[in-house]
Amino acid sequence: MKKSTIKIISIAFAFALPFAFSSCNKKTAKQDAENAASKEITVYAYDSFVGEWGPGPELSKKFEEKTGFKVNFVDCGDAVQVLSRAILEKNDVKADVIVGLDNNISKKAIDEGILEEYKTKNADSIPAEMFAALQESGNFVTPYDYSHFAMIFDTKSNVAAPASLEDLTKPEYEKKIILMDPRTSTPGLGFVAWTVSVFGDKVLDYWKKLKPNILTMAPGWSSGYGSFTKGEAPLVISYTTSPAYHVEYGEGDDKQALVFEEGHSWQVEGLALLKNAPNKAGGEAFIDFLTSEEGQNALPLTQWMYSVNKNASIPESYKKAAPIPEKTLIADPEKVQEAVGEVMKILAE
């Protein structure tokens, strides 16, 4: 989930050997460098994952204590940007693991040939439909959390709560909806997928009606949800799990996830081992750790998403304020990508 705007940029260390060293010293120094590198892994992730309030800091500490591997997190922006960077570096791979490949962009990662198959040791504790959401076959992407997209409504506002996606086009919601750019944000892409699922061939007609009601198209979740919490608009696209954050920290229950009878698209987030990863063994160990009960228990109150491991604990705030819709809608990723370009043209007119 895209939660924090705080970014942590990892710095890569280079090792240089003086030419004056003897051949024995050179060999020893080289071995030392290789040994040091073998105990470090580089993980490309999105901003909220590695931020101060995200799961990154806690996960890296526990992972190092458990395995001896040090994690160098690299903040690449939003999840779409994470994927873009990995694709650009496919012929000169610098990371071991990529985090944030959800069900709307995982196919692109697989098609680009940047991933290597790996089946986590914890696969039996993860529902099969989570894996199926991320790939048609194989074990390229491993799920680690999920939630359904929903409109989050400020009950203290002076407008009534909408009861469907169609309701969002009503005049009473003019300039009262905050969305995210689907080209850079997975929640933004998820909302497009949701509209494609509901309206099919008439999805562009829907967006033409919706346009007057969009206050802003934020570049990512952090800025968009931040505008919502500042009171700039009473509606924002986010997750059904988002209100649990406000309940957990004593901010009340006035932020509510609206559940529509038509159903909701969902986001299943996954991580994957990059092909030709510098530290394959370390990357595999990280995937195993993140999907273990210990790793999964760190996610709900940092990622604000449900854990995929069936044995992980569920916080009380989730039971109070994180509804799971009865109907999950699935959209064809290719049709979603086609819709994105047309939607952005409509909004630019």
N, C-alpha and C positions, 0 to 999 in steps of 0.2 A: 504494500500500500504506500502511496506517496504522501508521507507525513511531514517531513522536516525540510526546511530550506538550508539547514546547515550542511556544509560540504567538507569532506575530508579528502585531500588529494595525496595519494601515496607517491613517494619519491623512490625511484629505482637507484640502487647503489651500484657503481661500477668499480671493478677491481683492476688495478694497474700493477704490472710487475716491472721493476727496474731492469734495464738491460745488463747492469753490472752484476746481477746475481749469478751465482754458479748454477750449473745445470741441476744440481741436487736441490738448491734453494728454490729454483724455478718450479721444479716438480712439486715440492712441498707446498709452496704458496698456491699453486694451481689446485692441488688437492684440497687445501683449506677453503679456497673460494668455492669449489664444487660442493664440498661438504656443507658449507654455510647455505648455499643456494638450495641444496636438496631439502633443507628443513624450513624453507619458506615457500609459500604459494602466493600467487597474485590472482585476485578475484575482481572482475569487472562487475560493478553493481550500480544501481540508481541512487540518487541523492538521499532519499529518505531511509534507505536500507543501511547506509554507512554513517548517517548523521548521528549526532549526539544522543538523540532520543529514539533512534532506530535500533534494530537488533545487532547491527554490526559489532559495536564495541564489546557487548556481552558475549556474543558468539566467538569472536576472535580470542578473547581471554580464556573461555572454557575449552575451546578447541586446542589451544596451545598447551593448556594444562593437561589435557587428556592424551594428546598425540605427540606433542613436542614440535609440531609445525607452527610457524609464525605466519599470520595472514596479513598480506598487504592488500588492503581494499583500495580500489581506484574508482572514484566517483565520476561517472560518465554523463551525469545529468539524469534525464528520465529514461525509462526502460527502452524506448525506441532508439534513443541515442546510444545506449549500451550496445544494442545489436548493430547499429551502424558502425560503431568503432571496431567491433570484432570482425565485421565483414571487410572493412578497409584494411585490416591487418592480417587477413587470411593467409597471405604469403610470407608473413613475417610475424608469427604468433608471439605475443608478449605476455599473455595471461594464461592461466590454467583453467579457470572456471568462469562461466558467465552466469549472472543471476538476473532474473526478471523476464525470462522468456514465457509470456503467457499464451493462452490458447488462440489469441489473435495474431501473434507474430512468430510463434514457434515453428510453423510450417516454413516460413521464409528462411529461418536459420538453418533448418534441415536441408532445404532446397539449395542453399548457398554452399553446402558442403563444408561448413566450418565446425561441425560437431563430431564427436566420437562416441559411439555407443558405450554405455556403462549401466549395469543394473545394480542399484543400491542393495545392500544387505538387508535393508528395512522394507523392501518392496511388498512383502506379505502383509505389512501393517498399514498399507495405503490402498484405498479402494481402487479397483481397476478402472472405474470411470474417470478418475483423476488422470491416470496415464493416458487413457483414450482421448481425453480432451486436448492433450498436447501433441499427439502424433497418431498417425494411422497404424503404424507398425514399428517394431524395434524399441530400443530403450535409449533414445538420443536425449530426451529431456525428462528430468525427474521432478515431479510436483513437490512443492513444499508448503503452500498455503492456498486458500481460496476464499472467495466471498462473492455475493451477487451485487451487481450494480443497482443502485437505487437513487431516487431523488431524495435528498435530505431536506427536510422542511423545518423552518423556524416557526414554532407554534405561537410565538409572541408577535408575529407579524400581523398586519391588518388585512391579509388576504386569506381566503379559504384554501384548504389543502386540496390539490388536484387528485383525482382518483384514477387517472390513466395518462398514458403518453399523449393521447389526443387532447386531453384537458389542458395540457401545457401550451397549446396553441390559442387558447382563449384570450381575448383582449385584456382581461383583468390581470394577466401576468406579463404585460408589456414591460420590457427591461427589468424583469425580476428573476431571471434565470442565469446562473453562471455555469458555463461549460468549459471543457478543455480542448485544446487543439489536437485532433486525432492524428496529426502527422508527427507529433512529438510526445504525446501523452497516452499511456495505455487506458486510463479512465476515459479520455476523450475518444479513443478508438472503440472502447467498450460501449459507449453510448451510441455511436454510429451503428455498431453491431446490433444493439438492442432495437434500434429503429428499423434496421433491415429485417430483423426477425419478425417484427410486428406488421410492418407495412409492405414488405416485399417489393414488387415492381413500382409501387406508388410512393416509395420512400422519399424521392426528391420532391414530390408534391407536399409531403409532410414538412420537409425542411423549409420550403418556401413559406409555409404558414407559420412555422416556428420562429423564423428569423427575427421578426419585430420584437419578440419576447426575450431574446438573448442580450443580456447586459454586456457580457464580455466572453471572449474565447481565450481563456488563460493558457499560457504555454505548458503548464504542468499542474499536477494535483496540488502541490504545496501552495502555489500562489493563488490558485482558484479557491481552494477550501479556506485559505487564509482570508480572502476577501469576504467569503460567506460568514465566517466567525466575527468579522469586524462589522457585520450588519449591512453590507453593501447591497445584498439581495436576499430574499427569503428562501430561495431554492438553489441547490447546487447538485451537480452529479457527483456521486461518491459511491460508497458501499453500504450495505445493510449493517455492517459491523461498525461503521463510523460513530454512531451515537454512543456505543459502549465506552468510548474514550471519555466523553463528557460525564457519563455516569460514574465511571471508575475514579475520576478525579474531583468528584463532588460538585460538578458544574450544573447539575440538574438534568431533567429529562425533556427540556423544551426543544432539543434538536432530535427529530424523529425520522426514521427511515420509512418512507411510504411504500407499502406493498400493494402492487397493482394486480388485479385479477387476471390480466392478460399474460402475466408471467414476466420473468426477468432474465436477461443475459447474465452470465457469470464470468468471473475471472479466476482461472486456475493458474497460479504462477509456478514456474519451474526454473531449475538451474541445470547446467550441462557442462560436461567436460569438453574443452576445445580441442579440436584435432591438432596434433603436433604440439600439445601442451608441454612447456619446459619441464614441469614437474607433475607427470601423470599420476604417480602414486599419491602425492599430496592432494591433488585435485579429487581423486576418488575418495580419499579419507574425509575430505570436507563435505562431499555429497552425502556420505554415510552419516556424518555427524549431524548435519542439518536436518536429516530425516529421522534421526533417532529421537526417542522420547525427550532426552535432555535438550537437544537442539530445538525440537518442536515446542517445548514448554516456554521457550524464550520468545516466541513469535506473537501470541495473541495480544499481549500488553505492550508490544513495541511496533509490530507491523499492523496491528488492528485488523487482522484477518484470521479466519479459522485455520487451525493446523490441519494437515492432511493425515497425520498419523493417528489411527483410531485409538491409540492408547494414551494420547496426550491429554492433559487436563484442560477443562473449560472454565474460564473465570466467571464469577457470579455476575459481573457486569454484562457479559454476553448473554446470559440467561435472561436478563432483564431488558436488554435494549438492542439485541442483535438478531432480528428475526431471519429465518431461512425460508424464502418463498417456496410454495408448494410446486410451482411450475418453473422449470429451467428452460430457457430458450437457447437454441443453438443456431448460429448463422454460419454460412459458408465463408471462410476467411478471404477467399478470392473475391467474392461478391462484396464483402465489406471493404476491401481495398479499392475496388472499382468505385464504390459509393463515396469514399473519402474525397477523391479528386473532384467529383461532381458537387458534393456538398460544399467544398471550399470555394468552388466557382460561384455558387449561389450566394454564399456569405460575402463574397468580394464584390458582388454587383451593387 
